[in-house]
């Protein structure tokens, strides 16, 4: 019988495996066998393998002998069925990764709005189907890790579906009204929460804020200890410490029709070798608790397929059903750059909203023009460049041009603000995650922080992103009609409600203080619906911030009438003299406002009227500012900065375009 030829494709592992490619060994086994029938080594991402297999049957093809995999305690294998006289293409996908031991995770929002009575707490075991017997969860203990004086509680598990909340003496905890001190969300039809039907499990407990005993008026210090047994019946512990800011004031808003959200978030449908996202139900609970009203679910295209994409859309719709918090199903698509012009890295990330599923690998298989051409079929589709100046995924080409996406009408702008971290520390222990010092401050690894700041400092990234945006805007002024581009903000959180855990076997695992909702997009919209929010995101009527907020309007005359231009709009005036009305809000959480700048065509205007008095640095205020425009067309936007201690906070508005007509 003719030997079987395999066409092996490893491109999905391009970025992760390329540094270690010389150490690959790929083996083929009969299903259930322990000794390989054949093996091959090599460096290429795609190759033809004329194997020794001659009999039809079921075989397992496995990537072996990689220090990367050994460090991760993972295997990558794919089961294939070979038939007589057939050649077979073997596409290794990230879903072919087999993890050998589960990960434990506890999470809670990094801040809580003052009007929120309950604090959601996520407890999760990743890569463990409840039906498996490898791990038996016994209890989860919740306590104040800053003080041994304040006893905690525990969630006692009788099995994965049955649990109750009790104190350390085994008594169920209730308040004076006989209501549970903690309570769990309603269970699904199977009595458990099962992340996307995959090999993971979670529950969400709600901590009654008024009953939590703490000596710190500004923060809660919640320790979570998992107690579990393995096959050997030996008892093990895993601990995580969390820190929650008890906000004294709500996030600042111009009015109640402004809606805070996060444009870049990964749910449970992101699940691969080094990343897994957070449950949508927890995103809703943590979002409401921390002051958000919506989130875009932007799972990786390489983690989705046509079926799971539909499942993700349906789950987002189900979680949004009560209208209290809106989840916008979207996708983070990996696309190829123009390889002739870009030399630094050969792929880009694109946040796509309102379209059908776009298949993609981690290293990109679709050229950018092809993706935008596919979006033409969807009248509601729009896209933003994801983190365009971060992680060496840079939209600037070798000539300093930014024409990638500019010529496509479905390209609406740039996600300038992506994540925010000021602190970083390594994970050294295998049985605990604790990024905090004994005094409650974030434990800082100065050497690692200096390296990360040198390569991915958030303030530098944001400022570089603003420069990129201004180049786009100036280019758009020369077109008729003017080409508008907007900016959005998102955390790029994968769960990460309290802090971000980064799994990187090449450099070592570490933690940053970035968290879901730390950088925000604030949309002006009356009704809170997916359709309404999407329409506003396409109109530019929003600002981006991690602290203070600013709104402005431009007032001028045309044909004897006073007209107003709002953020995201273009407007025509007959007179070159008109006025700005600027309004801002801030709270003590974000320190004192340092300055407010009007930016015209990329350059700040010197205007004494914007000089801040001391009493204006914390309180919101409105100011009327006269402006004279000599150009026929110009765009205006506003930047604001506040500071608390050493930390700075920024706000950027989208522009208003003004054209002077006769």
N, C-alpha and C positions, 0 to 999 in steps of 0.2 A: 504494500500500500504506500502511496505517496506520503512523504513527510509533511507535517503541518507547518505552514509559514504564518507567523504572527507579526502583525503590524502594530508595534508598541508605541504609544503616544503618552509622554510624560510631561507635556507642556504645562499642565495645571500646577505642577510643582516647580516650575521654572525659578521663581524668585527664592523659594525656600531652600531648594536642594542644590542649586547651581554651584555654590561654593564647595559642596561635598560630593559633586557628581563623580569624581574619579573613584570613589569608594562604593559605588552602587554595585549590587549583585542582584539579579532578578532570577528567581528559580520557579520551576513549574512542578507541581505535585499532582499525583492522583488524589482525588478527594478522599480525605481520611488518612492518607499516608504521611509518614514522618520523614521519609527520605526522598529527595528530589529526583525527578527523572532527567532533568536537564537544567542547566544554568548558564547565564551569560553576564558578562560585565561590560561596562561601556560608559561613555560620557555624553552621548547625544541625547536630545530630548525626544527624537523620533527615529525609529530604525526598524528594519526588517529582521526578524529572527527566524531562520530556518531550523526549527526545533527537531529533536529526535522523536517526537511523538508521531506515532503512526496509527494508533487505534482510536476510534471515536469513543467519547465518554465525557465525564465531568471532571474538570481539572481546576486546581487553584494556582493562580500565578501570584507570586509574592515578592515584594521588594525587601531585600535583606542586607545585612552587613553594613548598615549605615550608623555611624556614631550618633548622628542626629536622632534617629529613631530609638536607639538604645537609651539616649539621655531622656527622651520623651516617654520611654516605656510603652511604645506604640508599635504596631505592625501595619503594613499596608498590603492588602491582598484583594484579589478579584477572582470570583468564581466564574468559569466559562464552560460552555458546552461545545465540544468539537465534534463535527460530523465528517463523515468520510468524503475525501476529495475537496474539502473546503479550506479556503484561506480565511483568516479571522483578524479583524481589527480589534485591538485591545486598548481602550482608552481608560487610563487610570484617572479617576476623579477623586476629589477630596473626600467624598462620602465613603470611599473605600478604606478609609483609615479605621483601624480597629484599636480602641483604647483598652488597656488591660486593667486599669484601676480607676475608680470614679473620683471626681473632684467634689469637694464640699464647698458650699458658698453660703454666706449670710450677707444680707444687704438691706439698706434702709436709706431714705433720701438724706442728702447732706445738709438740708435745711428744712424747717417746718414753718409754714405760715402761722401767724398768731391766732387765727380763728379755727385752726384745725384741732379737733378733739383727739383724733387717733393718729398714731404713727404706724405706717405699714412696715412690717418686717418680713423679708423674704428668707426662707430657709430652703436650700436646694441641694440635691445630690445629682451631679451631672454624670451622664454615662452609666446609669444604673437603672435598668428596668425594674419596677417594683416586683415583678413576678420572679426575678432571679433571686437565688438564695446565697449569693456570694457575700452580701452585706445585710445585716439585720439592724435596722435603726432601733435604738432603745429609747432614747430621750434626747431632747434638745434643751439645754439650760440657758436661761437669759438672766443677766445680772449686770450690775454697775461695776465695770472694771476699774474705776477710779477709787472705789471705796468698798472695803470689806464690811462696813457697818450696815450697808443696805442689802439685805438678802433679796434674791431674785425669784424667779419662777422657772418652771420647766414645762415643756410640752412632752407629756408621757405618751409614747406610741405603743399600742397593743398590736398593731400591724400598720402597713402603709396607709390604710384607709381610715383607721380608727385611732383617735387621739383625744386627750383632754388636757386642759391647762390647770396646773396645780402648783402649790408651793412646795418647798423642799421637804416638807413633812408629809406630802402626799395628799393634801386636801385641795379640792377644787377651789380656785380663786373666784370670788364674786364680790361685787361692791355692795353698798348699803341697800340697793334696789334689787339685789339678787341677780344682777347681770354679770356675765363673765368679765374678769379684769382684762383678760385677753380674749379675743374671739377670732375664729377662723372664717375665711370666706366660705360661701356655700360650695359644697363639693360638686363635681361633675357627675354624670350618670354612672361612672364606674367607681365613685367614692374617692377618687384621687385626682390630683392634677398631674397630667403627663405631658411634658413639653412636646407639642407637635407630634404626639404619638411615638416619639423616639425614646432612646434609652436614658431618660432622665426623669426626675421627679421633683416636685416642689409643693410647698404650701405657703400661704401668706397669712401671717398673724397680724392683728392690729393691737398695738399697745395703747392703753388709755393714758393719754398724756398727763392728766390731772392726778393720776395715782402713782406715777413713777417717782420714786424717792431719789433725789439727787441733791448734792450740796453745791452744785454749780448752777447758777441762774441763767447762764448763757448757752450751755451745751449739755447734752445727754451723752454719757459714755456707756454704750451698750456692748457687753460681751456676750458672745454666743458660743456655747460649747456643744458639739455633737458627740454623743456617746453611742458607739455602735460595736457590733461584734462581727468578726469574719468567720470563714468556714471553720477555722481552728477553735471557735468558741471563745477566743481571748477577747477581752474588752479593750477598745481603743478610744482615744479622744482626739478631736480636732477643734481648734478654737479660732475665732475671728473677733477682732475688736472693731467697733464702729464709733463714729463721733458725729453727732447731729446738732447743728446750730439751731437754737430756739429763737427765731426771729421775733423782734419786738414790734416791727412794722412790716406791712405787706410790701411786696415788690412794688416799686414806684410805677404809676400809670398816669397818663394824661387824663383818661376817662375810663369808665367800665367797658366801653366798646373796643378797647385795645386788648388783644388776646396774646398772651405769652405762649411761645412754643419752641420746639427744638426740631430743626430741619433735617438732622442727621442722627439716626438712632438705629441700632441693630437689635432685632428681636430674637426669639428662640429659633427662627428659621435661618439665622447665621450660625453655622455649626461646622467647624473644620479643624484642621490639625492644631492651630494655635489660637483660635477664636471661637467663642460661643456667646450669643447674645442673651438678653434678659427677657423674661416672659412679658407679653403684651399686657396682661392683667396687672403686673407689677408696675409697668411703665405708667399705666393709668393711675394706679393708686399713689405712686411716688410723685407723679406729675401734679395731681390735685393737691397733695400735701405740701409740695414745695412752691406752688403758685403758678404752674403751667395749666394751659387749657387744651393744648393739642401737641401732637408729635407726628413727624413723618417717619414711617417704617421703611428704612432704606437698607434692606438686606442685600448681601453680595450676590451678584448674578451667578457666580461660580458655586454658590450653595443652594441654588434654586433650580427647578426644572418646571416644565409647564404645569404639572399637577400641583407641586408644592407652592408655586406662585399663586394659583387660584385658592389654595388652602390658606395662604397668608392673607390674601385679600378678604376672604370670608371671615377669618378670625378677627381681623381689624374691624370689619363691619359689625361683628357680634359684640366686641368689647365696647364699641362706640354707641351701641344701640340706645342707651338711655340719654344720650345727648349731653352728658356732663363733661365729657372729655372726648376729643376726636382724634382718632388714629387714621392717618392718611397713608394707604398702602402705596409704596413706591419701590424703587430698586436702585442700588448702587452698581452701575454697569462698568466693567473694565473694558476699555477700548484702546486700540492701537494708535500711537502717534504716527505722524508722517516720518517714516524711518529715514528718509533722505535728509530731513531738516533737523531732526531732534536726535541728539547723541547721548544725552545724559541717562535717560531711562526710556524704555520703549512702550510705556502704556500710561494711560490717564484714567481717572475715575470720574464718572458722570452720575449725578443724582437725577433720575428720570421719574417724572410723575405723570399719571394719567394715560399710560400706554399699556399695551400688552407685554407679556414677558419677552425679554431680550436675553437670549442665551449667551453666556460668556464664561471664559476660564479666568483663573486668577491673573494670568499674565496677558490677557487680552487676545481675542481672536477676530474682533470686528474693527475695521478701520472707522475712524470717527465719522467721515461722510456717510458711510453705510448706515450707521446707527441713526443719524439725523434724517436720512432719507426714509427709514422705516417709521420714524415719528410723524412723517407727513400724513400717514394714513389715519392719524388720530387727531381730531380737531381740538381735543382738550389737552394734548400732550405738551409738556414743557420740561426743560432741564436746566440744571445749574452745574458748573464745574465744581467738583468736590475738592476741598483743601488744595487750591491751585498753587500754593507756594510752600506746601508742607511735604515732609517725607520724601524729598527728592522727586515727587510727582509734580513736575513744574510745567505749567502751560506756556511758558515762554520758550521760544525756539532759539536756535543758535544765533540768529540775527537780531534778537531782541524784540521780535514781533509777537503779537498776541492774536493772530488771526484764526487760531484754532477755535472753531465754534462760532466766530463772529458773523460769518456769512449765512448762517442757518437761522431761520426765523424762530425755530423752537428753542434756541439757546437764549435763556433769559438772564443769565448772569453768573455770579461767582459766590461760592461759599467762603468768604474771606475769613470769618471767625470760625475756626475749627479747633475745638478743645481749648482748655486753659489749664496749665499746670505751673505751679511755682515750686513745688516740692517733689522730691523723688527719693525712694530708698529701695534697696534690694530685698528680696525674699530669701532668707537664710534657712528657715526652719521648714521641715516637711509636715509638721503636725500643728502648725498655727500660722495665722497671718495677722500681724500686728504692726502697723506703720507708725505707732504713736510712742512718744516718750512717756515716762511715768507722770510728768506734769501735764500730759494731754496734748502737747505740741507734736506736730508731724516730725517723725524721725528723718533727718536729712542726711543723705549720702552726698557729701560735698563734691567728691571726685566725679561720681556719676552725674550729678546735677550739672556740673560745669561742662561735661561732655555733651549732655542733652541740650543745654542752653546754646552751646556753640553750634549745634546742628538743627535744632528745632525750637528755639525760643519763641513762645507764642506772641510776644509783643513785636518781635522782629518780623515774624510771619505775617501778622496782621498789617503792619506798616508796609511791608513789601506788597501785600495783597491790595492795599489801597492805591499804591503807585500803579500797579497793574490795571486796576479798575479805572483810574483816571486816564490812562492811555487809551483804554477802550472807549471811554466817554468822549474824549477829544476826537478820536477817529469817527465816532458816531455823529458829531456835530456837523461834519462835512457832507452828510447825506440828507436827502430830502425825500420822505420825511426823516426826521432825526432818528438815529438808531439808539434805542434805549437799552441799557443793561443795569441790572440791580444787584445788590449784595444781600446775602442771607447768612445766618449764623446757626451752628449746631455743635453739639458736644462730641459727635462720633462715638458715643458711648455704646459699649457692648454689655448692656446691663449697667454696671458701674454707677449705681445710684449714690454711693457714698464716697468711693474713690475708684480709680482704675487699676486693674491688675493686668499687666502686660506679660504674656508668655512669649519668651524669645530664647530658645535653646542655644542660639549662637552667641548671645551676649549675656545670658542669665536673666531670670525673671525679675521683674521689679514692679513697684507701685508708684503711681503719681496721684496728685490730689485733684486731677480732672474728675468731673462727675456729670451725670445726666442733668441737663438744664443749667449748667454753669454759664454757658454762653447762649443767648436767646435771640429769637426773632420775634418782634412785637408787631403784630398785624392789627390794623384798624378794620374792624368788621362788626356790623350790627348782629347778624345771626351767626351762631356757632354751629356750622355744618361743614362737612368735607367739601362740598361744592363751593360754598361761600369762601372758605379759606383758600382753596385752590385759585379761585377767581382773584382774590386779593393778592396772592403771591405772584400772579401774572401781571397785576396792575402796578406793582411797586409801592403800594400804600403801606409801608412798614419800615421799621428801623431795626438795627441790630445793636445789642448791648450785652455787657456783663455787669452793669451797674446802673448809672443814672439814665434817664430817658429825656429825649428832646423831640419836640414837634415844631413845625413852622409852616407858615403860609405866606404867599406873596400877593400883594394887592396893588392893582393898577387900573388905568382907565382905557377903555376902548369904546368908541362911538357914544361917548357921554355916559357910559355905565361903569360902575366900579366892579371889577372882576377879581376873583380869587383863584390862585393856583395852589394846589395841595401837593404833598409829597407823592412822587410818582407821575405827576401830570406835566404836560407841556401847555403853555398858555401864550397868547399874543396880546401885547399892549401897543397902543399908539404912541405913548409918551415914554421917553427913556428914563424918567424918574418915577420910582415906585417905592413901596415900603414893605419891609418884612415884619411879621408878627411872630416872635420866637417865644416858646413856652417850654419850661423844663421842670422836671421833678426829680428829687433825690431823697435818700434817707441816710441815717447815721451808719447803717450797715455798709455803705459804700464810701464813707468818709466825706470830706468836703470837696465841692466842685472847684477844680483848679482853673479851668478856662473853657470858654465856648468860642468856636471859630466858625465864621462863614467862609466856605470854600467856593471860589468862583473859577470855573475852568481849570481846576487842579491847584489853584494858588489861594492862600488865605488872604482875606480882605482885612485891612487895618481899619477898625471901627471903634472909636472910643465908647460908643453906646453899649458895647458888649463887655466892657470892663465890669467885673463883679465886685460888689460890696460884700463885706464880711457876712452880713445877715442874709445874703442871697446864695451863699454857698451850700446851705443845707435845705432851704425852703424852695419850693417851686415858685416861679415868677413868670410874668409875661413882659415882653419889651417890644416896642415899635421902633424899627430902625430904618432910616431912609437910605435908598440905594440909587445910584445912577449907573446906567449901562450904556456904553458907547458902541459895543459890538451889536451886530444884527441879531445874533443868537448866542446864548450862554446857558450853562447849567450851574445851579447853586445847590450845595448840600451843606450840612452842619456836622461838625465834630465837637464832642464834649469829653472831658477827662476829669475824673475825681480821684482822690487818693486817701487811703487810710493806712497809716504807718508807712511801710515800704511798698504796699501793694497799690497798683494803679487799676482803674476801671475806665472803660471806654464806651462811648456811644457814637454811632454813625447813622445819619439819616440817608435815605435814598434821595435823589435829586428832584428838583423842579427845573424844567427847561423853559426859558423865557425868550421869545422872539419879538423884536420890535418891527412893527409894520407901519406903512404909511396911512 
